[in-house]
Amino acid sequence: MLRRFVDFRAKLAQYCKLLTQPTTEMPVNVKERQITMRREPKGEMFEMHFRVFVPQLQLAREFNFKRRANETLETLLARMKTNMEKAFGRKLKKTKNKLAIEKGSPQEEKFVQITADIRKDGKVVPHDLTCEQLFFNKKFEPNNIEFLLCGIPFTIAVNVPYIRSIALPNVAMTDLPVYPLKFVMKFGAKENSKFKWYLSDDNGGWSYIGDGFSYYPKNEEVGKQLKIECTPSNGKVNGDTMSAATVNPIQPSPSPIPYRRRHEYTKSELVYPTFRVVSYNILADRYAETEAANNELFPYCPDYARAWPYRRAMIVDELMGYKADIVCLQEVDTKAFEYDLSVFLKSRFKGVFNKKYTVDEGIATFFNRDRYKLLSNHTCYLGVEVDQNSIFADIWDKIKDNKELSERLRGLGTVAQAIVLADEGYPEKITIVGNTHLFFHPDADHIRLLQGGMFAKFLVQVVEKVRTDKPSSSVSLVICGDLNSVPSCGIYSLFTQGVAPADLQDWKSKEGEHVVGLELRQPFDISSAYGTPKYTNYTAEFKDCLDYVYYQKDKLKVTNVVPLFTEEELQAHTALPSIVCPSDHMALIADLTWIRP
């Protein structure tokens, strides 16, 4: 009892001392005394976060606001004051009663006052200004502006970089990159931020092992865990450091990994007039982990090896090892593009992604940011545009009366890209890169041929526009993709011979959907960089050539192609995908050179 009385006397003495201090001593203390503001570019709303600690009340509260940028300071300050009164009012009243502080007395005036104001250069800011005018303009200087909450100055931090999401994958293997999973940073840039890696030790601590966005575990680190620390930055201001650690220990990677042999052919980066092109169907996660994948398509491949967290490290490692200048990918999940490919490959590449409008996967084209400038990119949704775009009028005219066929074609989400790139060192050299992934069904040779014809017309339109806009430039065409069509079918004839005749058997691949009287043509002199390899897709049930890198042979020539996997490598684990091959397709890698530099 005596101890409680002594404690109370001590606290009372502290309060009385505060009452005798001048008001400039600021009786309210705020952690860091900072208000954080965040607003997305051109966003209508902004967020405010701050924390107030009142020692006299032994009470702390965090305040989070979401307000409109066009709101006046008067409205904002009134809301801040109201919320603080709600948070502290009851305890404030009890404390005053306990200390016998009378209302209207000098002691009350010197005690905690719930107020909110804002000043610039020590002067009160007009309250009719909007938040956007004061905080979110290019001339904003946070050092000259401060909030006054209960008489205490608060600094302002606007759009300080911060990490919204960071985690490490469950699978970390030796000699394969480990990097943040679903890494999301706001108001910062990866290239300006700091990443530090640590390895668990036998004493329960962590030892520093390196810097960088990714880390390649070593054989001697098997059984240990990894941790990453990231300090976000925009180049001027740093945000708070966040960390993440692996749940499972590092494990040995499988061996041998066949694509590592292919890397022996791509050790050197290329320079003008030669550039390296990759086309690769990376097997979308949505198709790799389904019941059909498990029981029918890839039953020979273990579940864990078909899971994206396992395959992602191999795919980015494989792609980076090719040292390509242009990379065309198919079956790219939206999340894989956002959190893996565009993040990990960013040090070398810029990427353009287009999702199919029927499923959450699509195609992506990446280009070497040091070698190329993106002049424009063009997208065509074949099913949507077949009856709307005038360049497809002759095709639509031949199929519009066949309801079953026309509805089937229009219902497909197939997308095509055309990326227009200018060489940074030789801007008069322009390369147009086409990328697509055509419909897969076995009874759809006619559908694929229609789509192939549309793809060709789309590319013709882009090429003609570039030639019109850049009459003095030399324009070449490269076409990549998983066309789901073997060389004996009409698409190969269309691209390499320039024509798909009306009497092709492809036009009759499904009863009731025959295409009659349609001949397709394209004007380019095109060849296949790999010719017609035996396999580009290799599963237990299907093995054939479906993938292509076409090039305009009057503008370009092939100087090298990287050998595909051997049959021994393909069959080492029955087929593709496997514990050492992340996709059911093989990447095509071709070096192309301008004929007249």
PAKOL-760391 format. One record per residue (C-alpha): residue number from 1; x, y, z. Coordinates in steps of 0.001 Angstrom, whole numbers. Layout:
// residues N
    k        x        y        z
  NUM        X        Y        Z
...
END
This chain:
// residues 597
    k        x        y        z
    1        0        0        0
    2     2841     2314      921
    3     4561     1596    -2405
    4     1415     2513    -4379
    5     1179     5779    -2447
    6     4839     6611    -3156
    7     4367     5839    -6882
    8     1298     8069    -7009
    9     3150    10907    -5240
   10     5997    10604    -7765
   11     3634    10768   -10741
   12     1753    13683    -9182
   13     5033    15540    -8705
   14     5890    14915   -12357
   15     2527    16279   -13495
   16     2876    19326   -11245
   17     6327    19998   -12679
   18     4880    19898   -16174
   19     2173    22349   -15130
   20     4790    24888   -14103
   21     6771    24594   -17351
   22     6214    27189   -20088
   23     4022    26009   -22954
   24     6987    26136   -25337
   25     8228    22899   -23686
   26     5456    21089   -25563
   27     3822    18651   -23126
   28     2858    16168   -25893
   29     5538    13863   -27295
   30     5046    12095   -30619
   31     7097     9125   -31751
   32     9457    10446   -34388
   33     7094    13425   -34602
   34     6475    12716   -38235
   35     3385    12557   -40449
   36     3703    10210   -43392
   37     1691    10985   -46519
   38     1253     8695   -49519
   39     -482     9370   -52782
   40     -336     7376   -56011
   41      416     9444   -59145
   42    -2713    11417   -60090
   43    -4671     9599   -57394
   44    -7815    11233   -56022
   45    -7096    10038   -52488
   46    -4057    10145   -50210
   47    -3153     8434   -46960
   48    -1837     9938   -43714
   49     -209     8024   -40886
   50     1098     9341   -37566
   51     1400     8308   -33936
   52      777    10478   -30860
   53     2018     9640   -27365
   54      762    11743   -24423
   55     3012    11090   -21384
   56      659    12808   -18921
   57    -2034    10331   -19894
   58      341     7397   -20501
   59    -1593     6857   -23710
   60     -488     6423   -27316
   61    -2634     6219   -30416
   62    -1931     5677   -34096
   63    -3994     7630   -36586
   64    -4616     6583   -40172
   65    -6519     8827   -42541
   66    -7602     8431   -46135
   67    -8606    11797   -47544
   68    -9250    13464   -50878
   69    -6388    15416   -52386
   70    -8718    18291   -53279
   71    -9874    18633   -49669
   72    -9108    21963   -47964
   73    -6721    22196   -45048
   74    -9579    23472   -42903
   75   -11537    20252   -43440
   76    -8469    18060   -42926
   77    -7384    19775   -39697
   78   -10920    19627   -38308
   79   -11041    15885   -38933
   80    -7628    15371   -37314
   81    -8687    17322   -34233
   82   -11966    15423   -33944
   83   -10214    12050   -34113
   84    -7648    13038   -31492
   85   -10399    14275   -29194
   86   -12144    10924   -29509
   87    -8905     9069   -28795
   88    -7733    11119   -25823
   89   -10852    12918   -24523
   90   -12063    10415   -21929
   91    -8621     9783   -20422
   92    -7888    13522   -20460
   93   -11050    14272   -18510
   94   -10310    11572   -15927
   95    -6746    12776   -15476
   96    -7860    16381   -14926
   97   -10352    15251   -12310
   98    -7746    13073   -10629
   99    -5297    15971   -10457
  100    -8036    18399    -9362
  101    -7419    20694   -12314
  102   -10300    23132   -12460
  103   -11922    24080   -15732
  104   -10777    27507   -16976
  105    -7861    27609   -14548
  106    -4306    28567   -15583
  107    -3263    24966   -14941
  108    -5817    23706   -17480
  109    -4543    26115   -20109
  110    -1044    24733   -19620
  111    -2194    21111   -19647
  112    -2783    19026   -22775
  113    -4715    20918   -25440
  114    -6095    19006   -28414
  115    -5332    21256   -31371
  116    -4324    20846   -35020
  117    -2737    23453   -37275
  118     -142    23755   -39997
  119     2611    26285   -40647
  120     5036    27145   -43405
  121     8248    28964   -42543
  122     6801    29517   -39071
  123     3639    31196   -40337
  124      105    29819   -40324
  125     -876    28490   -43745
  126    -4217    29717   -45179
  127    -6776    27025   -44449
  128    -8565    27466   -47762
  129    -5662    25865   -49642
  130    -6211    22269   -50772
  131    -3996    19391   -49720
  132    -2942    18936   -53329
  133    -1820    22547   -53594
  134      288    22352   -50457
  135     1628    18792   -50285
  136     1483    17291   -53764
  137     3094    19751   -56133
  138     6555    19830   -57691
  139     7600    22809   -55578
  140     6780    21086   -52312
  141     9596    21513   -49757
  142     8822    19422   -46673
  143    11538    21145   -44608
  144     9537    24387   -44691
  145     6193    22899   -43635
  146     5153    21395   -40311
  147     1979    20267   -38642
  148     1283    21466   -35108
  149     -650    18853   -33153
  150    -1314    19891   -29565
  151     1348    22516   -30109
  152     3994    19966   -31100
  153     5729    20339   -34487
  154     5513    17306   -36772
  155     7717    16957   -39818
  156     6126    15769   -43051
  157     7315    12873   -45185
  158     5566    12634   -48561
  159     5788     9439   -50613
  160     8727     8034   -48705
  161     9680     4685   -50284
  162     8303     1673   -48485
  163     7967    -2049   -49021
  164     4430    -3318   -49198
  165     5301    -6980   -49678
  166     8468    -9060   -49413
  167     8967   -12789   -48881
  168    11408   -15479   -49892
  169    10342   -18672   -51672
  170     9847   -21967   -49886
  171    12361   -23589   -52247
  172    15998   -22431   -52289
  173    18462   -24546   -54264
  174    22184   -24327   -54809
  175    23420   -22554   -57952
  176    19935   -21230   -58709
  177    18819   -17670   -57961
  178    16895   -16939   -54789
  179    15108   -13601   -54892
  180    12127   -11939   -53199
  181     8763   -13504   -53924
  182     5948   -11050   -54713
  183     8185    -8085   -54026
  184     6189    -4851   -54055
  185     7826    -1490   -53366
  186     6079     1860   -53508
  187     7654     5226   -54333
  188    11085     3676   -54757
  189    13192     1951   -57402
  190    14869    -1427   -57174
  191    18076      -66   -58693
  192    18303     2605   -55961
  193    17487      293   -53070
  194    19869    -1820   -51005
  195    19555    -5573   -50612
  196    21677    -7492   -48115
  197    21777   -11281   -47693
  198    22454   -13257   -44533
  199    23004   -16944   -43788
  200    21883   -18618   -40581
  201    24666   -19778   -38254
  202    24898   -22473   -35625
  203    24289   -20005   -32800
  204    20847   -18931   -33998
  205    22153   -15735   -35554
  206    22795   -14454   -39059
  207    26036   -13835   -40944
  208    26293   -11323   -43787
  209    27092   -13032   -47120
  210    26470   -10510   -49897
  211    24483    -7804   -51648
  212    22093    -7683   -54588
  213    18516    -8486   -55470
  214    19282   -12188   -55885
  215    21616   -14700   -54325
  216    22955   -18015   -55624
  217    23399   -20428   -52679
  218    26611   -22466   -52565
  219    27010   -26194   -51945
  220    28581   -25581   -48542
  221    25460   -23630   -47497
  222    23096   -26607   -47839
  223    20990   -27011   -44703
  224    21212   -23329   -43775
  225    18524   -20676   -44108
  226    18651   -17366   -45972
  227    17497   -13915   -44951
  228    17255   -10765   -47025
  229    17099    -7180   -45783
  230    15870    -4445   -48098
  231    16177     -710   -47592
  232    13900      952   -50178
  233    15061     4162   -51816
  234    14164     6552   -54613
  235    17733     7755   -54942
  236    17202    10661   -52563
  237    15232     9333   -49614
  238    15452     5940   -47922
  239    12518     4153   -46339
  240    12353     1676   -43476
  241    14298    -1568   -43846
  242    12273    -4770   -44038
  243    13445    -8372   -43981
  244    12265   -11850   -44912
  245    13721   -15317   -44367
  246    13319   -18724   -45959
  247    11185   -21201   -44058
  248    12994   -24273   -45379
  249    16763   -24799   -45497
  250    18787   -24610   -48705
  251    18785   -27885   -50626
  252    21009   -29222   -53417
  253    19800   -28486   -56938
  254    19180   -31417   -59304
  255    21944   -32272   -61737
  256    22696   -32065   -64563
  257    20478   -29188   -65719
  258    20364   -29414   -69553
  259    20000   -25714   -70297
  260    23358   -25103   -68603
  261    24981   -26911   -71544
  262    23193   -24500   -73876
  263    24611   -21555   -71931
  264    28040   -22611   -73198
  265    26943   -21258   -76611
  266    25832   -17883   -75235
  267    28676   -16830   -72961
  268    29259   -13584   -74857
  269    26897   -10692   -75366
  270    26404    -9630   -78966
  271    26969    -6224   -80521
  272    25659    -4548   -83655
  273    24996    -5718   -86348
  274    24151    -9043   -84613
  275    21443    -9609   -82013
  276    20160   -12669   -80151
  277    16493   -13699   -80131
  278    14812   -16179   -77766
  279    11343   -17665   -78152
  280    10085   -19781   -75266
  281     6789   -21191   -74015
  282     7504   -21291   -70269
  283     4407   -23374   -69294
  284     1896   -21296   -67375
  285     1375   -22245   -63759
  286    -2363   -22460   -64376
  287    -1727   -25437   -66697
  288     1118   -27065   -64747
  289     -660   -27713   -61458
  290    -4130   -28794   -62549
  291    -5694   -32217   -62034
  292    -5307   -32829   -65775
  293    -1605   -31972   -65555
  294    -1176   -34373   -62671
  295    -3143   -37294   -64124
  296    -2923   -36891   -67898
  297     -447   -34341   -69239
  298     2586   -34650   -66955
  299     2032   -37557   -64504
  300     5730   -38438   -64775
  301     6794   -35074   -63313
  302     6646   -34764   -59491
  303     4135   -32284   -58113
  304     6809   -30132   -56479
  305     8726   -29818   -59766
  306     5618   -28563   -61579
  307     4913   -25938   -58917
  308     5821   -22371   -59867
  309     8038   -21673   -56802
  310    10291   -24519   -57997
  311    10268   -23664   -61707
  312    10564   -19886   -61430
  313    14218   -19936   -60360
  314    15158   -22209   -63261
  315    13286   -20122   -65822
  316    14895   -16807   -64893
  317    18291   -18479   -64557
  318    17885   -20051   -67987
  319    16787   -16803   -69612
  320    19559   -14689   -68093
  321    22166   -17246   -69166
  322    21233   -16836   -72833
  323    22329   -13171   -72774
  324    19642   -12383   -75309
  325    18668    -9034   -76763
  326    15046    -9940   -77523
  327    13010   -12513   -75592
  328     9521   -13603   -76668
  329     7632   -15654   -74087
  330     4333   -17492   -74245
  331     2098   -18870   -71473
  332     3129   -16117   -69085
  333      919   -15896   -65997
  334       77   -12333   -65001
  335     1600   -12841   -61554
  336     4715   -14429   -63069
  337     5216   -11326   -65203
  338     4566    -8877   -62362
  339     6478   -10563   -59543
  340     9146   -12620   -61283
  341    10007   -11854   -64895
  342     9639    -8079   -64967
  343    11322    -7765   -61551
  344    14215   -10208   -61949
  345    14954    -9385   -65605
  346    14720    -5634   -65039
  347    18475    -5202   -64737
  348    18828    -6072   -68425
  349    15383    -5913   -70009
  350    12230    -3912   -70402
  351     9101    -5938   -71015
  352     5685    -5633   -72636
  353     2944    -8009   -71477
  354     -466    -8711   -72986
  355    -2932   -11029   -71282
  356    -5413   -13109   -73198
  357    -8862   -11762   -72515
  358   -10250   -15208   -71641
  359    -7630   -16454   -69142
  360    -5068   -14921   -66799
  361    -2022   -15716   -68921
  362     -619   -14301   -72116
  363     2522   -13303   -74000
  364     5458   -11081   -73084
  365     8264    -9588   -75136
  366    11414    -8319   -73423
  367    14181    -6307   -75045
  368    17671    -5288   -73968
  369    17302    -1791   -72486
  370    20899     -922   -73364
  371    20582    -1825   -77044
  372    17056     -843   -77996
  373    14602     1979   -77716
  374    10911     1110   -77779
  375     9288     3193   -80513
  376     5819     1671   -80196
  377     3991    -1505   -79330
  378      857    -2847   -80965
  379    -1666    -5422   -79785
  380    -4296    -7418   -81629
  381    -6909    -9624   -79972
  382    -7668   -11903   -82890
  383   -11048   -13209   -81730
  384   -12326    -9738   -80883
  385   -11111    -8024   -84027
  386   -11902   -10620   -86689
  387   -15287    -9047   -87481
  388   -14349    -5481   -86482
  389   -10975    -4675   -88018
  390   -11128    -3935   -91748
  391    -7782    -5613   -92433
  392    -9502    -8950   -91709
  393   -12521    -8294   -93943
  394   -11625   -10926   -96553
  395   -11222   -13591   -93851
  396   -14446   -12665   -92093
  397   -16341   -12642   -95366
  398   -15459   -16322   -95908
  399   -16488   -17565   -92449
  400   -19229   -15218   -91189
  401   -22063   -17432   -92420
  402   -20716   -20470   -90608
  403   -22137   -19815   -87161
  404   -20333   -22635   -85389
  405   -16962   -21613   -86816
  406   -17368   -17848   -86445
  407   -18541   -18133   -82837
  408   -15717   -20497   -81991
  409   -13099   -18140   -83461
  410   -14564   -15065   -81778
  411   -14659   -16854   -78436
  412   -10897   -17400   -78331
  413    -8734   -15015   -76334
  414    -5642   -15312   -78562
  415    -3501   -12176   -78515
  416     -696   -11001   -80817
  417     2026    -8429   -80206
  418     4172    -6305   -82492
  419     7007    -4463   -80744
  420     8839    -1774   -82725
  421    12468    -1356   -81640
  422    15161     1037   -82803
  423    18816      224   -82245
  424    20186     2769   -79745
  425    23505     3048   -81574
  426    22044     2860   -85081
  427    18542     4348   -84840
  428    17894     3964   -88566
  429    17867      176   -88003
  430    14395     -798   -86823
  431    13335    -4304   -85851
  432     9676    -5237   -85564
  433     9142    -8257   -83316
  434     5933   -10263   -83597
  435     4913   -12638   -80806
  436     1870   -14863   -80377
  437      552   -18180   -79067
  438    -2086   -19746   -81301
  439    -5025   -21981   -80330
  440    -4003   -25475   -79223
  441    -6886   -27900   -79893
  442    -6133   -30996   -82027
  443    -9212   -30458   -84252
  444    -8348   -26819   -84946
  445    -5830   -26712   -87815
  446    -8295   -24456   -89663
  447    -8623   -22163   -86634
  448    -4864   -21864   -86298
  449    -4501   -21136   -90010
  450    -7129   -18402   -89765
  451    -5301   -16969   -86738
  452    -1972   -17254   -88565
  453    -3412   -15345   -91506
  454    -4727   -12645   -89190
  455    -1371   -12451   -87415
  456      361   -11930   -90758
  457    -2074    -9174   -91796
  458    -1616    -7478   -88434
  459     2178    -7501   -88894
  460     1861    -6151   -92445
  461     -145    -3226   -91107
  462     2485    -2437   -88453
  463     5382    -2716   -90904
  464     3665     -428   -93422
  465     2996     2166   -90728
  466     6614     2155   -89579
  467     7863     2443   -93144
  468     5536     5380   -93723
  469     6558     7109   -90493
  470    10280     6339   -90950
  471    10857     6313   -94741
  472    14647     6537   -94460
  473    14951     3664   -91974
  474    15744       42   -92684
  475    12973    -2131   -91237
  476    13306    -5859   -90515
  477    10734    -8330   -89212
  478    11226   -11143   -86674
  479     8301   -13420   -85790
  480     8316   -15648   -82719
  481     5820   -17862   -81020
  482     4266   -21144   -80114
  483     2078   -21611   -83171
  484      802   -25024   -82064
  485     1304   -26068   -85665
  486     3707   -28669   -87084
  487     5745   -27867   -90221
  488     3502   -29973   -92455
  489      542   -27694   -91740
  490     -463   -24567   -93613
  491      970   -21963   -91255
  492     4526   -22996   -92057
  493     3723   -22690   -95764
  494     2122   -19284   -95223
  495     5187   -17847   -93531
  496     7983   -19549   -95466
  497     6359   -19737   -98928
  498     4157   -16674   -98615
  499      905   -18524   -99359
  500    -1576   -20946   -97772
  501    -3649   -22266  -100710
  502    -7405   -22689  -100555
  503    -7135   -26449  -101124
  504    -5099   -27193   -97987
  505    -6355   -30066   -95878
  506    -6088   -27751   -92835
  507    -9273   -26000   -93899
  508   -11214   -29244   -93270
  509    -9861   -30210   -89848
  510   -13312   -30289   -88221
  511   -16590   -31371   -89728
  512   -19101   -28545   -89829
  513   -16398   -25862   -89708
  514   -14835   -26237   -93156
  515   -13389   -23068   -94649
  516   -14108   -22821   -98367
  517   -12453   -20635  -100983
  518    -9982   -18820   -98758
  519    -6368   -18388   -99791
  520    -3997   -16576   -97449
  521     -909   -14627   -98482
  522     1789   -12530   -96843
  523     4373   -10385   -98655
  524     7552   -10963   -96664
  525    10531   -13116   -97649
  526    10673   -15228   -94516
  527    12604   -18264   -93328
  528    12739   -20319   -90135
  529    15924   -19836   -88107
  530    15843   -23425   -86846
  531    14347   -24885   -89997
  532    12057   -27696   -88890
  533    13589   -29397   -85850
  534    12240   -32762   -84805
  535    11029   -31492   -81449
  536    10422   -28202   -79682
  537     7654   -29620   -77466
  538     8319   -32964   -75786
  539     5855   -34711   -73479
  540     5106   -38380   -72932
  541     2020   -38206   -75155
  542     3096   -35638   -77770
  543     6420   -34775   -79352
  544     6856   -32428   -82316
  545     7863   -29004   -83600
  546     5431   -26263   -82546
  547     7699   -23280   -81868
  548     9399   -20993   -84378
  549    11707   -18033   -84860
  550    10988   -16623   -88317
  551    13115   -13850   -89778
  552    13011   -11655   -92880
  553    15837   -13156   -94912
  554    16246   -10255   -97325
  555    17158    -8098   -94298
  556    18715   -10566   -91859
  557    20763   -13744   -91838
  558    21232   -16465   -89210
  559    24739   -16582   -87790
  560    24117   -19114   -85026
  561    21439   -21242   -83394
  562    21886   -22920   -80032
  563    21471   -26712   -80235
  564    18315   -28104   -78677
  565    18311   -30761   -75974
  566    19529   -34165   -77044
  567    17071   -37066   -76978
  568    19054   -38465   -74063
  569    18474   -35228   -72144
  570    14800   -35168   -73114
  571    14254   -38737   -71939
  572    16382   -38561   -68794
  573    13266   -38032   -66666
  574    10768   -39510   -69142
  575     9859   -36204   -70829
  576     9315   -32490   -70244
  577     8761   -30827   -67806
  578    10965   -32523   -65227
  579    13016   -31834   -62133
  580    15713   -30306   -64397
  581    13569   -28776   -67175
  582    10985   -26173   -66102
  583     8762   -26306   -69210
  584     7341   -28837   -71647
  585     8864   -26727   -74454
  586    12468   -25932   -75301
  587    13658   -22377   -75815
  588    14737   -21420   -79331
  589    17834   -19184   -79396
  590    18995   -17642   -82661
  591    21647   -15039   -83483
  592    20566   -12802   -86358
  593    22719   -10315   -88254
  594    21776    -7388   -90466
  595    22829    -8219   -94040
  596    23653    -4613   -94893
  597    24903    -2909   -91732
END
